[in-house]
Amino acid sequence: MESIGVLMACPMNPYLETELSRRFTLHRFWEAPDKPLFLSNTGPSIRAVVGNASASADAALIDALPALEIVANFSVGLDKIDLAKCREKGIRVTNTPDVLTDDVADLAIGLCLAVLRRICESDRYVRSGAWKKGDYRLTTKFTGKTVGIIGLGRIGTAIARRAEAFDCPISYYSRTEKPNCRYKYYPSVVELASNCHILIVACPLNKDTRHIINREVMDSLGPKGVLINIGRGPHVDEPELVKALVEGRLGGAGLDVFEKEPEVPEDLFPLQNVVLLPHVGSGTVEARTAMADLVLGNLEAHFLNKPLLTPVV
Ligand code: 8YV
């Protein structure tokens, strides 16, 4: 397989990069000083693209790669891939489900605790020496709070199970009600937000879920409500979120993702009721190694004409 051209869309994981370069002819797109020139010279030899949540096979890249057979993404989310174009051209697509579910769900609960119990603020309070000077202010209990989840797929369900262990009543919104589900269903996000204390975004990003958290949803969540986003930045209307937090119309937020990563609105930096993370939901050695192994396994299966491990298209 050493002669098969594989294009990595951006840097993502050193182990994956090493293994890809051992098994294939690996091209690192970010290292090409002149991308149009690289694509016209090398594009015709590329048979696979490895992308992630930051960059993958969009329409322009697919059009520039006439021999492309497979997009093996190092992510469960597919929003950076032009799936319609892949279907139309018979290009296979794989992702990395399941292996990251626990870690993303753990982080969602971590953000709930961090925001409500002000863990990061308290850490800053100790490190700055403020503890020696003043009183620590009281925080908010997490156990028993109503949790609303947008998207009850693998990750949403894993978050629900964890929140249940904290005695939190669970409700959810998804396009359709899940049969035989013990959680309360709301047919609209506004209704869900009006009836929960913590709203967690855990659905895929697509044209229907872009800005699913808008001003009306934030106002329904209210000044005691907390928004947790472990999905994608564009799920949230970010300028409206900043306004809601600065004006005190929303109680707090725990955010692992942003609209224009790695850019984060600086107006959020002084707010103590906000916890900001650099898109690390799946960022454990265990999950990232398993994700890399899935990418490698899918590529090998494809080029050996075997069934794909985690096919999407
Ligand atoms: C990654 C993700 O952060 O799986 C996803 O959809 O967002 C993440 O696991 C990313 O793809 C790692 O490079």
py3Dmol code that shows the C-alpha trace and the ligand (Angstrom):
import py3Dmol

protein = """\
ATOM      1  CA  MET A   1       0.000   0.000   0.000  1.00  0.00           C
ATOM      2  CA  GLU A   2       3.092   2.245   0.213  1.00  0.00           C
ATOM      3  CA  SER A   3       2.402   3.764  -3.195  1.00  0.00           C
ATOM      4  CA  ILE A   4      -1.182   4.849  -2.380  1.00  0.00           C
ATOM      5  CA  GLY A   5      -1.436   8.615  -2.042  1.00  0.00           C
ATOM      6  CA  VAL A   6      -3.141   9.780   1.172  1.00  0.00           C
ATOM      7  CA  LEU A   7      -3.763  13.450   1.965  1.00  0.00           C
ATOM      8  CA  MET A   8      -3.994  14.582   5.568  1.00  0.00           C
ATOM      9  CA  ALA A   9      -6.076  17.784   5.604  1.00  0.00           C
ATOM     10  CA  CYS A  10      -4.520  19.314   8.740  1.00  0.00           C
ATOM     11  CA  PRO A  11      -2.384  18.226  11.698  1.00  0.00           C
ATOM     12  CA  MET A  12      -4.456  16.070  14.073  1.00  0.00           C
ATOM     13  CA  ASN A  13      -2.580  13.300  15.886  1.00  0.00           C
ATOM     14  CA  PRO A  14       1.130  12.392  15.874  1.00  0.00           C
ATOM     15  CA  TYR A  15       0.518   8.619  16.202  1.00  0.00           C
ATOM     16  CA  LEU A  16      -1.910   8.676  13.268  1.00  0.00           C
ATOM     17  CA  GLU A  17       0.523  10.737  11.203  1.00  0.00           C
ATOM     18  CA  THR A  18       3.409   8.342  11.904  1.00  0.00           C
ATOM     19  CA  GLU A  19       1.341   5.254  11.087  1.00  0.00           C
ATOM     20  CA  LEU A  20      -0.071   6.802   7.892  1.00  0.00           C
ATOM     21  CA  SER A  21       3.427   7.714   6.728  1.00  0.00           C
ATOM     22  CA  ARG A  22       4.658   4.142   7.420  1.00  0.00           C
ATOM     23  CA  ARG A  23       1.847   2.539   5.419  1.00  0.00           C
ATOM     24  CA  PHE A  24       1.059   5.013   2.608  1.00  0.00           C
ATOM     25  CA  THR A  25       2.565   7.876   0.636  1.00  0.00           C
ATOM     26  CA  LEU A  26       1.445  10.597   3.016  1.00  0.00           C
ATOM     27  CA  HIS A  27       0.997  14.213   1.940  1.00  0.00           C
ATOM     28  CA  ARG A  28       0.517  16.876   4.604  1.00  0.00           C
ATOM     29  CA  PHE A  29      -1.752  19.498   3.054  1.00  0.00           C
ATOM     30  CA  TRP A  30      -0.814  22.181   5.589  1.00  0.00           C
ATOM     31  CA  GLU A  31       2.838  21.926   4.565  1.00  0.00           C
ATOM     32  CA  ALA A  32       2.134  22.770   0.903  1.00  0.00           C
ATOM     33  CA  PRO A  33       3.221  26.404   0.436  1.00  0.00           C
ATOM     34  CA  ASP A  34       1.121  26.789  -2.736  1.00  0.00           C
ATOM     35  CA  LYS A  35      -2.050  24.702  -2.372  1.00  0.00           C
ATOM     36  CA  PRO A  36      -3.435  25.161  -5.923  1.00  0.00           C
ATOM     37  CA  LEU A  37      -0.014  24.157  -7.317  1.00  0.00           C
ATOM     38  CA  PHE A  38       0.178  21.155  -4.975  1.00  0.00           C
ATOM     39  CA  LEU A  39      -3.323  20.062  -6.017  1.00  0.00           C
ATOM     40  CA  SER A  40      -2.599  20.333  -9.732  1.00  0.00           C
ATOM     41  CA  ASN A  41       0.726  18.460  -9.415  1.00  0.00           C
ATOM     42  CA  THR A  42      -0.122  15.864  -6.741  1.00  0.00           C
ATOM     43  CA  GLY A  43      -3.963  15.894  -6.618  1.00  0.00           C
ATOM     44  CA  PRO A  44      -4.362  13.190  -9.304  1.00  0.00           C
ATOM     45  CA  SER A  45      -2.366  10.686  -7.178  1.00  0.00           C
ATOM     46  CA  ILE A  46      -4.454  11.140  -4.015  1.00  0.00           C
ATOM     47  CA  ARG A  47      -6.846   8.247  -3.350  1.00  0.00           C
ATOM     48  CA  ALA A  48      -7.743   8.971   0.273  1.00  0.00           C
ATOM     49  CA  VAL A  49      -8.292  12.037   2.449  1.00  0.00           C
ATOM     50  CA  VAL A  50      -7.942  11.977   6.224  1.00  0.00           C
ATOM     51  CA  GLY A  51      -9.776  14.937   7.756  1.00  0.00           C
ATOM     52  CA  ASN A  52     -11.109  15.919  11.164  1.00  0.00           C
ATOM     53  CA  ALA A  53     -13.424  18.402  12.859  1.00  0.00           C
ATOM     54  CA  SER A  54     -11.356  21.346  11.600  1.00  0.00           C
ATOM     55  CA  ALA A  55     -10.778  20.469   7.944  1.00  0.00           C
ATOM     56  CA  SER A  56     -11.791  17.666   5.639  1.00  0.00           C
ATOM     57  CA  ALA A  57     -13.036  16.955   2.128  1.00  0.00           C
ATOM     58  CA  ASP A  58     -15.134  19.971   1.212  1.00  0.00           C
ATOM     59  CA  ALA A  59     -16.532  20.482  -2.292  1.00  0.00           C
ATOM     60  CA  ALA A  60     -13.441  22.331  -3.586  1.00  0.00           C
ATOM     61  CA  LEU A  61     -11.024  19.656  -2.343  1.00  0.00           C
ATOM     62  CA  ILE A  62     -13.138  16.800  -3.716  1.00  0.00           C
ATOM     63  CA  ASP A  63     -13.248  18.517  -7.125  1.00  0.00           C
ATOM     64  CA  ALA A  64      -9.462  18.857  -7.085  1.00  0.00           C
ATOM     65  CA  LEU A  65      -8.886  15.139  -6.383  1.00  0.00           C
ATOM     66  CA  PRO A  66     -10.086  13.145  -9.427  1.00  0.00           C
ATOM     67  CA  ALA A  67      -8.853   9.780  -8.040  1.00  0.00           C
ATOM     68  CA  LEU A  68     -10.386  10.205  -4.568  1.00  0.00           C
ATOM     69  CA  GLU A  69     -11.992   6.954  -3.333  1.00  0.00           C
ATOM     70  CA  ILE A  70     -12.382   7.409   0.416  1.00  0.00           C
ATOM     71  CA  VAL A  71     -12.575  10.074   3.110  1.00  0.00           C
ATOM     72  CA  ALA A  72     -11.580   8.497   6.442  1.00  0.00           C
ATOM     73  CA  ASN A  73     -12.345  11.104   9.082  1.00  0.00           C
ATOM     74  CA  PHE A  74     -10.589  11.339  12.423  1.00  0.00           C
ATOM     75  CA  SER A  75     -13.832  12.519  14.070  1.00  0.00           C
ATOM     76  CA  VAL A  76     -17.362  11.349  14.622  1.00  0.00           C
ATOM     77  CA  GLY A  77     -18.730  14.647  13.272  1.00  0.00           C
ATOM     78  CA  LEU A  78     -19.050  14.852   9.516  1.00  0.00           C
ATOM     79  CA  ASP A  79     -19.842  18.533   9.103  1.00  0.00           C
ATOM     80  CA  LYS A  80     -16.578  19.386   7.316  1.00  0.00           C
ATOM     81  CA  ILE A  81     -17.252  16.778   4.601  1.00  0.00           C
ATOM     82  CA  ASP A  82     -19.435  17.447   1.566  1.00  0.00           C
ATOM     83  CA  LEU A  83     -21.419  14.241   2.013  1.00  0.00           C
ATOM     84  CA  ALA A  84     -23.781  14.904  -0.898  1.00  0.00           C
ATOM     85  CA  LYS A  85     -20.834  15.234  -3.267  1.00  0.00           C
ATOM     86  CA  CYS A  86     -19.249  12.055  -1.873  1.00  0.00           C
ATOM     87  CA  ARG A  87     -22.510  10.148  -2.462  1.00  0.00           C
ATOM     88  CA  GLU A  88     -22.834  11.566  -5.965  1.00  0.00           C
ATOM     89  CA  LYS A  89     -19.263  10.596  -6.875  1.00  0.00           C
ATOM     90  CA  GLY A  90     -19.285   7.190  -5.131  1.00  0.00           C
ATOM     91  CA  ILE A  91     -16.597   8.276  -2.638  1.00  0.00           C
ATOM     92  CA  ARG A  92     -16.723   6.233   0.589  1.00  0.00           C
ATOM     93  CA  VAL A  93     -16.799   8.047   3.950  1.00  0.00           C
ATOM     94  CA  THR A  94     -15.929   6.725   7.416  1.00  0.00           C
ATOM     95  CA  ASN A  95     -15.868   8.336  10.870  1.00  0.00           C
ATOM     96  CA  THR A  96     -14.879   7.375  14.437  1.00  0.00           C
ATOM     97  CA  PRO A  97     -18.038   6.669  16.451  1.00  0.00           C
ATOM     98  CA  ASP A  98     -18.272   4.931  19.867  1.00  0.00           C
ATOM     99  CA  VAL A  99     -14.589   5.115  20.840  1.00  0.00           C
ATOM    100  CA  LEU A 100     -14.932   8.758  21.930  1.00  0.00           C
ATOM    101  CA  THR A 101     -18.447   8.636  23.388  1.00  0.00           C
ATOM    102  CA  ASP A 102     -17.431   8.139  27.044  1.00  0.00           C
ATOM    103  CA  ASP A 103     -14.827  10.876  26.996  1.00  0.00           C
ATOM    104  CA  VAL A 104     -17.091  13.479  25.378  1.00  0.00           C
ATOM    105  CA  ALA A 105     -19.901  12.584  27.812  1.00  0.00           C
ATOM    106  CA  ASP A 106     -17.474  12.752  30.766  1.00  0.00           C
ATOM    107  CA  LEU A 107     -16.389  16.205  29.651  1.00  0.00           C
ATOM    108  CA  ALA A 108     -20.000  17.396  29.346  1.00  0.00           C
ATOM    109  CA  ILE A 109     -20.586  16.424  32.980  1.00  0.00           C
ATOM    110  CA  GLY A 110     -17.227  17.983  33.871  1.00  0.00           C
ATOM    111  CA  LEU A 111     -18.392  21.262  32.332  1.00  0.00           C
ATOM    112  CA  CYS A 112     -21.685  21.106  34.272  1.00  0.00           C
ATOM    113  CA  LEU A 113     -19.758  20.710  37.515  1.00  0.00           C
ATOM    114  CA  ALA A 114     -17.118  23.263  36.548  1.00  0.00           C
ATOM    115  CA  VAL A 115     -19.704  25.949  35.770  1.00  0.00           C
ATOM    116  CA  LEU A 116     -22.116  25.300  38.639  1.00  0.00           C
ATOM    117  CA  ARG A 117     -19.470  24.632  41.307  1.00  0.00           C
ATOM    118  CA  ARG A 118     -17.150  27.265  39.779  1.00  0.00           C
ATOM    119  CA  ILE A 119     -14.203  24.892  39.851  1.00  0.00           C
ATOM    120  CA  CYS A 120     -11.975  26.917  37.509  1.00  0.00           C
ATOM    121  CA  GLU A 121     -12.757  30.187  39.280  1.00  0.00           C
ATOM    122  CA  SER A 122     -11.977  28.556  42.623  1.00  0.00           C
ATOM    123  CA  ASP A 123      -8.666  27.295  41.285  1.00  0.00           C
ATOM    124  CA  ARG A 124      -7.811  30.842  40.173  1.00  0.00           C
ATOM    125  CA  TYR A 125      -8.866  32.097  43.637  1.00  0.00           C
ATOM    126  CA  VAL A 126      -6.339  29.813  45.333  1.00  0.00           C
ATOM    127  CA  ARG A 127      -3.499  30.443  42.888  1.00  0.00           C
ATOM    128  CA  SER A 128      -3.888  34.240  43.005  1.00  0.00           C
ATOM    129  CA  GLY A 129      -3.605  34.285  46.796  1.00  0.00           C
ATOM    130  CA  ALA A 130      -7.158  35.713  47.116  1.00  0.00           C
ATOM    131  CA  TRP A 131      -8.081  32.932  49.574  1.00  0.00           C
ATOM    132  CA  LYS A 132      -5.846  34.560  52.194  1.00  0.00           C
ATOM    133  CA  LYS A 133      -7.666  37.879  51.805  1.00  0.00           C
ATOM    134  CA  GLY A 134     -11.357  37.201  51.382  1.00  0.00           C
ATOM    135  CA  ASP A 135     -14.370  34.999  51.614  1.00  0.00           C
ATOM    136  CA  TYR A 136     -15.085  32.253  49.138  1.00  0.00           C
ATOM    137  CA  ARG A 137     -18.519  32.777  47.636  1.00  0.00           C
ATOM    138  CA  LEU A 138     -21.067  29.995  47.519  1.00  0.00           C
ATOM    139  CA  THR A 139     -21.785  28.100  44.317  1.00  0.00           C
ATOM    140  CA  THR A 140     -24.742  26.123  42.883  1.00  0.00           C
ATOM    141  CA  LYS A 141     -25.587  22.460  43.450  1.00  0.00           C
ATOM    142  CA  PHE A 142     -25.502  20.149  40.408  1.00  0.00           C
ATOM    143  CA  THR A 143     -27.136  17.027  41.868  1.00  0.00           C
ATOM    144  CA  GLY A 144     -30.847  17.011  41.094  1.00  0.00           C
ATOM    145  CA  LYS A 145     -30.864  19.823  38.533  1.00  0.00           C
ATOM    146  CA  THR A 146     -33.046  19.253  35.466  1.00  0.00           C
ATOM    147  CA  VAL A 147     -30.906  18.496  32.433  1.00  0.00           C
ATOM    148  CA  GLY A 148     -32.165  19.018  28.879  1.00  0.00           C
ATOM    149  CA  ILE A 149     -30.230  17.343  26.080  1.00  0.00           C
ATOM    150  CA  ILE A 150     -30.410  18.305  22.413  1.00  0.00           C
ATOM    151  CA  GLY A 151     -29.730  15.158  20.414  1.00  0.00           C
ATOM    152  CA  LEU A 152     -30.188  11.771  22.051  1.00  0.00           C
ATOM    153  CA  GLY A 153     -27.708   9.813  19.936  1.00  0.00           C
ATOM    154  CA  ARG A 154     -24.712   7.912  21.289  1.00  0.00           C
ATOM    155  CA  ILE A 155     -23.154  10.901  23.065  1.00  0.00           C
ATOM    156  CA  GLY A 156     -26.453  12.425  24.235  1.00  0.00           C
ATOM    157  CA  THR A 157     -27.502   9.085  25.725  1.00  0.00           C
ATOM    158  CA  ALA A 158     -24.142   8.655  27.469  1.00  0.00           C
ATOM    159  CA  ILE A 159     -24.524  12.143  28.996  1.00  0.00           C
ATOM    160  CA  ALA A 160     -28.077  11.297  30.125  1.00  0.00           C
ATOM    161  CA  ARG A 161     -26.896   8.120  31.868  1.00  0.00           C
ATOM    162  CA  ARG A 162     -24.196  10.023  33.723  1.00  0.00           C
ATOM    163  CA  ALA A 163     -26.562  12.855  34.708  1.00  0.00           C
ATOM    164  CA  GLU A 164     -29.062  10.277  36.004  1.00  0.00           C
ATOM    165  CA  ALA A 165     -26.394   9.130  38.458  1.00  0.00           C
ATOM    166  CA  PHE A 166     -26.500  12.707  39.826  1.00  0.00           C
ATOM    167  CA  ASP A 167     -30.298  12.322  40.285  1.00  0.00           C
ATOM    168  CA  CYS A 168     -30.962  14.830  37.510  1.00  0.00           C
ATOM    169  CA  PRO A 169     -34.357  14.542  35.798  1.00  0.00           C
ATOM    170  CA  ILE A 170     -33.591  14.213  32.065  1.00  0.00           C
ATOM    171  CA  SER A 171     -35.529  15.600  29.126  1.00  0.00           C
ATOM    172  CA  TYR A 172     -34.528  15.909  25.496  1.00  0.00           C
ATOM    173  CA  TYR A 173     -35.233  17.380  22.095  1.00  0.00           C
ATOM    174  CA  SER A 174     -34.607  15.558  18.838  1.00  0.00           C
ATOM    175  CA  ARG A 175     -36.312  15.618  15.439  1.00  0.00           C
ATOM    176  CA  THR A 176     -38.579  12.761  16.477  1.00  0.00           C
ATOM    177  CA  GLU A 177     -39.506  11.201  19.783  1.00  0.00           C
ATOM    178  CA  LYS A 178     -37.496   8.056  20.627  1.00  0.00           C
ATOM    179  CA  PRO A 179     -39.666   4.978  21.103  1.00  0.00           C
ATOM    180  CA  ASN A 180     -39.473   3.323  24.544  1.00  0.00           C
ATOM    181  CA  CYS A 181     -37.368   6.141  25.993  1.00  0.00           C
ATOM    182  CA  ARG A 182     -37.766   6.939  29.686  1.00  0.00           C
ATOM    183  CA  TYR A 183     -36.769  10.591  29.293  1.00  0.00           C
ATOM    184  CA  LYS A 184     -39.306  13.360  28.703  1.00  0.00           C
ATOM    185  CA  TYR A 185     -39.498  14.539  25.092  1.00  0.00           C
ATOM    186  CA  TYR A 186     -40.069  18.133  24.045  1.00  0.00           C
ATOM    187  CA  PRO A 187     -40.907  18.747  20.390  1.00  0.00           C
ATOM    188  CA  SER A 188     -39.161  22.150  20.373  1.00  0.00           C
ATOM    189  CA  VAL A 189     -35.855  23.443  21.728  1.00  0.00           C
ATOM    190  CA  VAL A 190     -37.590  26.485  23.251  1.00  0.00           C
ATOM    191  CA  GLU A 191     -39.922  24.221  25.247  1.00  0.00           C
ATOM    192  CA  LEU A 192     -36.970  22.103  26.366  1.00  0.00           C
ATOM    193  CA  ALA A 193     -34.988  25.204  27.389  1.00  0.00           C
ATOM    194  CA  SER A 194     -38.003  26.608  29.300  1.00  0.00           C
ATOM    195  CA  ASN A 195     -38.196  23.395  31.313  1.00  0.00           C
ATOM    196  CA  CYS A 196     -34.589  22.701  32.251  1.00  0.00           C
ATOM    197  CA  HIS A 197     -31.823  24.233  34.319  1.00  0.00           C
ATOM    198  CA  ILE A 198     -28.917  22.939  32.232  1.00  0.00           C
ATOM    199  CA  LEU A 199     -29.186  22.655  28.448  1.00  0.00           C
ATOM    200  CA  ILE A 200     -26.582  20.452  26.729  1.00  0.00           C
ATOM    201  CA  VAL A 201     -25.963  20.507  22.970  1.00  0.00           C
ATOM    202  CA  ALA A 202     -24.992  17.017  21.745  1.00  0.00           C
ATOM    203  CA  CYS A 203     -26.408  16.771  18.228  1.00  0.00           C
ATOM    204  CA  PRO A 204     -24.601  16.679  14.863  1.00  0.00           C
ATOM    205  CA  LEU A 205     -24.137  19.978  13.011  1.00  0.00           C
ATOM    206  CA  ASN A 206     -26.148  20.288   9.820  1.00  0.00           C
ATOM    207  CA  LYS A 207     -28.304  22.925   8.139  1.00  0.00           C
ATOM    208  CA  ASP A 208     -31.195  22.200  10.535  1.00  0.00           C
ATOM    209  CA  THR A 209     -29.123  22.456  13.723  1.00  0.00           C
ATOM    210  CA  ARG A 210     -26.988  25.518  12.833  1.00  0.00           C
ATOM    211  CA  HIS A 211     -27.820  28.218  15.428  1.00  0.00           C
ATOM    212  CA  ILE A 212     -30.257  25.827  17.112  1.00  0.00           C
ATOM    213  CA  ILE A 213     -29.329  27.862  20.208  1.00  0.00           C
ATOM    214  CA  ASN A 214     -30.616  31.318  19.315  1.00  0.00           C
ATOM    215  CA  ARG A 215     -31.656  34.317  21.403  1.00  0.00           C
ATOM    216  CA  GLU A 216     -35.130  32.892  22.071  1.00  0.00           C
ATOM    217  CA  VAL A 217     -33.657  29.630  23.374  1.00  0.00           C
ATOM    218  CA  MET A 218     -31.163  31.476  25.596  1.00  0.00           C
ATOM    219  CA  ASP A 219     -33.926  33.685  27.014  1.00  0.00           C
ATOM    220  CA  SER A 220     -36.038  30.589  27.657  1.00  0.00           C
ATOM    221  CA  LEU A 221     -33.138  29.065  29.587  1.00  0.00           C
ATOM    222  CA  GLY A 222     -32.957  32.300  31.562  1.00  0.00           C
ATOM    223  CA  PRO A 223     -30.698  34.001  34.115  1.00  0.00           C
ATOM    224  CA  LYS A 224     -30.365  30.854  36.235  1.00  0.00           C
ATOM    225  CA  GLY A 225     -29.901  28.538  33.237  1.00  0.00           C
ATOM    226  CA  VAL A 226     -26.611  27.099  32.029  1.00  0.00           C
ATOM    227  CA  LEU A 227     -25.704  26.209  28.453  1.00  0.00           C
ATOM    228  CA  ILE A 228     -23.187  23.417  27.799  1.00  0.00           C
ATOM    229  CA  ASN A 229     -21.893  22.946  24.245  1.00  0.00           C
ATOM    230  CA  ILE A 230     -19.824  19.876  23.422  1.00  0.00           C
ATOM    231  CA  GLY A 231     -21.224  19.686  19.861  1.00  0.00           C
ATOM    232  CA  ARG A 232     -20.029  22.299  17.378  1.00  0.00           C
ATOM    233  CA  GLY A 233     -19.543  26.056  17.699  1.00  0.00           C
ATOM    234  CA  PRO A 234     -22.055  26.924  14.949  1.00  0.00           C
ATOM    235  CA  HIS A 235     -24.848  25.251  16.920  1.00  0.00           C
ATOM    236  CA  VAL A 236     -24.877  28.482  18.923  1.00  0.00           C
ATOM    237  CA  ASP A 237     -25.433  32.046  17.722  1.00  0.00           C
ATOM    238  CA  GLU A 238     -22.204  33.171  19.373  1.00  0.00           C
ATOM    239  CA  PRO A 239     -22.679  36.978  19.314  1.00  0.00           C
ATOM    240  CA  GLU A 240     -26.103  36.440  20.930  1.00  0.00           C
ATOM    241  CA  LEU A 241     -24.538  34.123  23.521  1.00  0.00           C
ATOM    242  CA  VAL A 242     -21.944  36.739  24.430  1.00  0.00           C
ATOM    243  CA  LYS A 243     -24.701  39.369  24.792  1.00  0.00           C
ATOM    244  CA  ALA A 244     -26.882  37.058  26.909  1.00  0.00           C
ATOM    245  CA  LEU A 245     -23.981  36.301  29.264  1.00  0.00           C
ATOM    246  CA  VAL A 246     -22.697  39.874  29.503  1.00  0.00           C
ATOM    247  CA  GLU A 247     -26.239  41.202  30.112  1.00  0.00           C
ATOM    248  CA  GLY A 248     -26.961  38.492  32.701  1.00  0.00           C
ATOM    249  CA  ARG A 249     -29.897  37.063  30.722  1.00  0.00           C
ATOM    250  CA  LEU A 250     -28.173  33.649  30.834  1.00  0.00           C
ATOM    251  CA  GLY A 251     -26.753  32.188  34.041  1.00  0.00           C
ATOM    252  CA  GLY A 252     -23.601  30.579  32.701  1.00  0.00           C
ATOM    253  CA  ALA A 253     -21.987  28.510  29.969  1.00  0.00           C
ATOM    254  CA  GLY A 254     -19.524  25.672  29.558  1.00  0.00           C
ATOM    255  CA  LEU A 255     -18.138  25.680  26.047  1.00  0.00           C
ATOM    256  CA  ASP A 256     -15.782  23.174  24.416  1.00  0.00           C
ATOM    257  CA  VAL A 257     -16.466  24.450  20.885  1.00  0.00           C
ATOM    258  CA  PHE A 258     -16.677  27.829  19.139  1.00  0.00           C
ATOM    259  CA  GLU A 259     -17.869  29.244  15.845  1.00  0.00           C
ATOM    260  CA  LYS A 260     -14.411  30.152  14.486  1.00  0.00           C
ATOM    261  CA  GLU A 261     -11.923  27.951  16.346  1.00  0.00           C
ATOM    262  CA  PRO A 262      -9.370  28.712  17.653  1.00  0.00           C
ATOM    263  CA  GLU A 263     -10.854  32.215  17.890  1.00  0.00           C
ATOM    264  CA  VAL A 264     -12.904  32.709  21.060  1.00  0.00           C
ATOM    265  CA  PRO A 265     -14.844  35.947  21.716  1.00  0.00           C
ATOM    266  CA  GLU A 266     -12.650  37.916  24.121  1.00  0.00           C
ATOM    267  CA  ASP A 267     -15.727  39.437  25.798  1.00  0.00           C
ATOM    268  CA  LEU A 268     -16.124  36.019  27.453  1.00  0.00           C
ATOM    269  CA  PHE A 269     -12.688  36.109  29.106  1.00  0.00           C
ATOM    270  CA  PRO A 270     -13.588  38.277  32.132  1.00  0.00           C
ATOM    271  CA  LEU A 271     -16.778  36.296  32.896  1.00  0.00           C
ATOM    272  CA  GLN A 272     -16.413  33.973  35.910  1.00  0.00           C
ATOM    273  CA  ASN A 273     -19.623  32.062  35.130  1.00  0.00           C
ATOM    274  CA  VAL A 274     -18.156  30.750  31.880  1.00  0.00           C
ATOM    275  CA  VAL A 275     -15.736  27.844  31.365  1.00  0.00           C
ATOM    276  CA  LEU A 276     -13.873  27.785  28.054  1.00  0.00           C
ATOM    277  CA  LEU A 277     -12.126  24.692  26.668  1.00  0.00           C
ATOM    278  CA  PRO A 278     -10.134  24.231  23.433  1.00  0.00           C
ATOM    279  CA  HIS A 279     -12.320  21.546  21.737  1.00  0.00           C
ATOM    280  CA  VAL A 280     -11.010  18.640  23.804  1.00  0.00           C
ATOM    281  CA  GLY A 281     -14.099  16.437  24.222  1.00  0.00           C
ATOM    282  CA  SER A 282     -12.330  13.442  22.678  1.00  0.00           C
ATOM    283  CA  GLY A 283      -8.908  14.610  23.849  1.00  0.00           C
ATOM    284  CA  THR A 284      -7.716  11.619  25.857  1.00  0.00           C
ATOM    285  CA  VAL A 285      -4.817   9.388  24.839  1.00  0.00           C
ATOM    286  CA  GLU A 286      -7.208   6.432  24.899  1.00  0.00           C
ATOM    287  CA  ALA A 287      -9.887   7.929  22.658  1.00  0.00           C
ATOM    288  CA  ARG A 288      -7.500   9.557  20.184  1.00  0.00           C
ATOM    289  CA  THR A 289      -5.477   6.332  19.825  1.00  0.00           C
ATOM    290  CA  ALA A 290      -8.654   4.317  19.215  1.00  0.00           C
ATOM    291  CA  MET A 291      -9.837   6.962  16.715  1.00  0.00           C
ATOM    292  CA  ALA A 292      -6.504   6.744  14.873  1.00  0.00           C
ATOM    293  CA  ASP A 293      -6.730   2.942  14.786  1.00  0.00           C
ATOM    294  CA  LEU A 294     -10.212   3.225  13.263  1.00  0.00           C
ATOM    295  CA  VAL A 295      -8.956   5.575  10.553  1.00  0.00           C
ATOM    296  CA  LEU A 296      -6.095   3.172   9.751  1.00  0.00           C
ATOM    297  CA  GLY A 297      -8.410   0.153   9.861  1.00  0.00           C
ATOM    298  CA  ASN A 298     -10.925   1.780   7.537  1.00  0.00           C
ATOM    299  CA  LEU A 299      -8.250   2.753   5.019  1.00  0.00           C
ATOM    300  CA  GLU A 300      -6.713  -0.718   5.032  1.00  0.00           C
ATOM    301  CA  ALA A 301     -10.124  -2.377   4.710  1.00  0.00           C
ATOM    302  CA  HIS A 302     -10.977  -0.148   1.753  1.00  0.00           C
ATOM    303  CA  PHE A 303      -7.738  -0.769  -0.116  1.00  0.00           C
ATOM    304  CA  LEU A 304      -7.924  -4.531   0.561  1.00  0.00           C
ATOM    305  CA  ASN A 305     -11.536  -4.614  -0.696  1.00  0.00           C
ATOM    306  CA  LYS A 306     -12.828  -5.638   2.709  1.00  0.00           C
ATOM    307  CA  PRO A 307     -15.920  -4.237   4.493  1.00  0.00           C
ATOM    308  CA  LEU A 308     -15.311  -0.843   6.106  1.00  0.00           C
ATOM    309  CA  LEU A 309     -15.252  -0.807   9.913  1.00  0.00           C
ATOM    310  CA  THR A 310     -17.360   2.319  10.411  1.00  0.00           C
ATOM    311  CA  PRO A 311     -18.946   3.317   7.092  1.00  0.00           C
ATOM    312  CA  VAL A 312     -21.092   6.421   6.721  1.00  0.00           C
ATOM    313  CA  VAL A 313     -21.301   6.500   2.916  1.00  0.00           C
TER     314      VAL A 313
END
"""
ligand_1 = """\
13
8YV
C -12.022 15.990 17.470
C -14.600 15.858 17.156
O -11.822 17.094 18.275
O -15.140 13.615 16.778
C -15.449 14.783 16.583
O -16.442 15.115 15.924
O -14.939 17.000 17.174
C -13.312 15.473 17.769
O -13.243 14.200 18.199
C -11.217 16.177 16.275
O -11.671 15.652 15.097
C -9.795 15.785 16.583
O -8.910 16.221 15.631
"""
view = py3Dmol.view(width=600, height=400)
view.addModel(protein, "pdb")
view.setStyle({"model": 0}, {"cartoon": {"style": "trace"}})
view.addModel(ligand_1, "xyz")
view.setStyle({"model": 1}, {"stick": {}})
view.zoomTo()
view.show()
